[in-house]
Amino acid sequence: MIDLYTFAKSLESDSCEILVDTPMSRHTSFKAGGNADVIALPKNVNSLTVTLKSAHKNNVPVTVMGNGSNLLVKDEGIRGIVIKTTGMDPEIEVDNEIIRCSAGTSLTKLCVAALENGLTGLEFAYGIPGTVGGAVFMNAGAYGGEIKDVLKTVQHITPEFDTESADASALNLGYRKSFYSEHPEYIIATAEFKLQKGDKAEIKAKMDDLIGRRKDKQPLEFPSAGSTFKRPEGYFAGALIEQCGLKGCRIGGAEVSEKHAGFIINRYSGTASDIIELIDHVKKTVKENTGVTLEPEVKIIP
Ligand SMILES: Cc1cc2nc3c(=O)[nH]c(=O)nc-3n(C[C@H](O)[C@H](O)[C@H](O)COP(=O)(O)OP(=O)(O)OC[C@H]3O[C@@H](n4cnc5c(N)ncnc54)[C@H](O)[C@@H]3O)c2cc1C
């Protein structure tokens, strides 16, 4: 493998910012995790493709991320290159009822653009702190809505570095899963959503209501990755965890939130190992007490 410093320098350009030996605690909502050797922030789809190609040519391992709001990076950090999409073209195009943007666009910004253009359908996503790419990958959802309901087309980069369009109906979107979570070698570049004309005041009222509900119910004042576990069929993870007496349970700096047992929070600047140990402890206790197997929603890397 090429010397990583030389590799990083070769990628640096006006259309790609490079960070070297950087703590992932600065790039994830859990605020934990070791250093990434190199982080690249491409500014457009072309520079994203060039970065992917160059890493492949030089045998440098690649990890792709959006805003890091569903990631738990282990304390040993990430070898190779992390491609972070949040520096990508922030322009949002609106064409009648279609709204399109780069994968790195923040979902919240997209929701505000939909509101400003009197388009309804995306209100459920207001307050999910991820990018559009991360939301498509996860088929993010909340309050009865999910990306699947509004996604029309995705433009992605194939493992052969071609840019292709895929119709949402071909993307196997299901509960917190997609074609992309099944094929992480495909990289989401842009996405297009089909919304409907609506009343601006009603759209805003719904967004305000949902953000209010988040603030009431979720421990937003502490670092976390949102719901730590997927919803097991027929149950709610938070209710099972609470029922097992785990609210407030702590390992190192990680704690099961007192406010919402479905959230593990990094309350006291803990390590990724603290959080992983607590996830394992919660899983084991819930299994022993209720027979239900919890599966983490948060992606633990590497
Ligand atoms: C306070 C809080 C509340 C939350 N509430 C919700 C909620 O209500 N509903 C919900 O669904 N989630 C929620 N989440 C979780 C998280 O915000 C979502 O999963 C979000 O969609 C992740 O987006 P991201 O850009 O941060 O992705 P990241 O965490 O950076 O990455 C997630 C996964 O997507 C992949 N990925 C990201 N971008 C791309 C790309 N361009 N191409 C290919 N793969 C990519 C990554 O490799 C990784 O596997 C919450 C998180 C927090 C911290």
PDBQT file of the ligand as one rigid body, heavy atoms in Angstrom, charges set to zero:
ROOT
HETATM    1  C1  LIG A 401     -30.511  12.458  18.236  1.00  0.00    +0.000 C 
HETATM    2  C2  LIG A 401     -30.690  11.484  17.091  1.00  0.00    +0.000 A 
HETATM    3  C3  LIG A 401     -31.969  11.198  16.626  1.00  0.00    +0.000 A 
HETATM    4  C4  LIG A 401     -32.150  10.306  15.563  1.00  0.00    +0.000 A 
HETATM    5  N1  LIG A 401     -33.420  10.052  15.133  1.00  0.00    +0.000 NA
HETATM    6  C5  LIG A 401     -33.618   9.180  14.115  1.00  0.00    +0.000 A 
HETATM    7  C6  LIG A 401     -34.946   8.903  13.640  1.00  0.00    +0.000 A 
HETATM    8  O1  LIG A 401     -35.934   9.433  14.115  1.00  0.00    +0.000 OA
HETATM    9  N2  LIG A 401     -35.071   8.015  12.625  1.00  0.00    +0.000 N 
HETATM   10  C7  LIG A 401     -33.999   7.400  12.048  1.00  0.00    +0.000 A 
HETATM   11  O2  LIG A 401     -34.179   6.610  11.105  1.00  0.00    +0.000 OA
HETATM   12  N3  LIG A 401     -32.739   7.654  12.475  1.00  0.00    +0.000 NA
HETATM   13  C8  LIG A 401     -32.527   8.524  13.484  1.00  0.00    +0.000 A 
HETATM   14  N4  LIG A 401     -31.244   8.768  13.920  1.00  0.00    +0.000 N 
HETATM   15  C9  LIG A 401     -30.102   8.041  13.329  1.00  0.00    +0.000 C 
HETATM   16  C10 LIG A 401     -29.428   8.744  12.129  1.00  0.00    +0.000 C 
HETATM   17  O3  LIG A 401     -29.577  10.147  12.198  1.00  0.00    +0.000 OA
HETATM   18  C11 LIG A 401     -29.993   8.221  10.804  1.00  0.00    +0.000 C 
HETATM   19  O4  LIG A 401     -29.746   6.839  10.653  1.00  0.00    +0.000 OA
HETATM   20  C12 LIG A 401     -29.380   8.949   9.589  1.00  0.00    +0.000 C 
HETATM   21  O5  LIG A 401     -30.082   8.578   8.431  1.00  0.00    +0.000 OA
HETATM   22  C13 LIG A 401     -27.889   8.651   9.406  1.00  0.00    +0.000 C 
HETATM   23  O6  LIG A 401     -27.380   9.580   8.450  1.00  0.00    +0.000 OA
HETATM   24  P1  LIG A 401     -25.841  10.012   8.469  1.00  0.00    +0.000 P 
HETATM   25  O7  LIG A 401     -25.624  10.909   7.310  1.00  0.00    +0.000 OA
HETATM   26  O8  LIG A 401     -25.452  10.534   9.782  1.00  0.00    +0.000 OA
HETATM   27  O9  LIG A 401     -25.154   8.618   8.178  1.00  0.00    +0.000 OA
HETATM   28  P2  LIG A 401     -23.847   8.011   8.883  1.00  0.00    +0.000 P 
HETATM   29  O10 LIG A 401     -24.127   7.756  10.317  1.00  0.00    +0.000 OA
HETATM   30  O11 LIG A 401     -22.659   8.816   8.569  1.00  0.00    +0.000 OA
HETATM   31  O12 LIG A 401     -23.767   6.605   8.116  1.00  0.00    +0.000 OA
HETATM   32  C14 LIG A 401     -24.766   5.617   8.290  1.00  0.00    +0.000 C 
HETATM   33  C15 LIG A 401     -24.545   4.502   7.263  1.00  0.00    +0.000 C 
HETATM   34  O13 LIG A 401     -24.819   5.036   5.965  1.00  0.00    +0.000 OA
HETATM   35  C16 LIG A 401     -23.712   4.817   5.087  1.00  0.00    +0.000 C 
HETATM   36  N5  LIG A 401     -23.664   5.975   4.171  1.00  0.00    +0.000 N 
HETATM   37  C17 LIG A 401     -23.746   7.290   4.511  1.00  0.00    +0.000 A 
HETATM   38  N6  LIG A 401     -23.691   8.062   3.397  1.00  0.00    +0.000 NA
HETATM   39  C18 LIG A 401     -23.561   7.205   2.342  1.00  0.00    +0.000 A 
HETATM   40  C19 LIG A 401     -23.447   7.387   0.918  1.00  0.00    +0.000 A 
HETATM   41  N7  LIG A 401     -23.451   8.602   0.355  1.00  0.00    +0.000 N 
HETATM   42  N8  LIG A 401     -23.345   6.277   0.140  1.00  0.00    +0.000 NA
HETATM   43  C20 LIG A 401     -23.346   5.040   0.696  1.00  0.00    +0.000 A 
HETATM   44  N9  LIG A 401     -23.429   4.814   2.028  1.00  0.00    +0.000 NA
HETATM   45  C21 LIG A 401     -23.554   5.878   2.841  1.00  0.00    +0.000 A 
HETATM   46  C22 LIG A 401     -22.485   4.731   5.995  1.00  0.00    +0.000 C 
HETATM   47  O14 LIG A 401     -21.466   3.984   5.396  1.00  0.00    +0.000 OA
HETATM   48  C23 LIG A 401     -23.077   4.027   7.221  1.00  0.00    +0.000 C 
HETATM   49  O15 LIG A 401     -23.087   2.626   7.063  1.00  0.00    +0.000 OA
HETATM   50  C24 LIG A 401     -31.037   9.670  14.969  1.00  0.00    +0.000 A 
HETATM   51  C25 LIG A 401     -29.740   9.980  15.432  1.00  0.00    +0.000 A 
HETATM   52  C26 LIG A 401     -29.563  10.885  16.472  1.00  0.00    +0.000 A 
HETATM   53  C27 LIG A 401     -28.166  11.200  16.942  1.00  0.00    +0.000 C 
ENDROOT
TORSDOF 0
